[in-house]
Every structure is written in C-alpha cells, then in structure tokens.
C-alpha cells in the first residue's frame, strides 16, 4: 500500500458543511474502508502498516469467573 494525501481534495469547513463525507465512505467497500482506517491508525501511531509492532501479550490476561 502506498497512499499519498491529496491536499487539493480537501478544504477547511465547518461540521455543518461536511455532509458528503458519509456518502463517500459508504460508496467504498468494507475492505477499502478498513485499509484506509488502518493506514490512518498507522500514521497516528507512527508505525509501518505492512509491519505493525507486536502486541504486548503480557499486559493482558484472562481469568475464569466463578459461576454461581
């Protein structure tokens, strides 16, 4: 994936004027929406989308709940 931000496609505006964003994203397939979201997440957290950092599994644990 090699995405580039087209800065000419966007303009400043208010929340009231941003109604066409929903229609645009609904016209995309779920896979395209997921790929765009994954790219934005990778840019926000500063990692390569093709090689994400490993999840630290030691921070998460499970336990059995007692059934009453």
Secondary structure, 3 states (H helix, E strand, C coil): CCCCCCHHHCCCCCHHHCCHHHHHHHCCCHHHHHHHHHHHHHHHHCCCCCCCCCCCHHHCCCCCCCCC
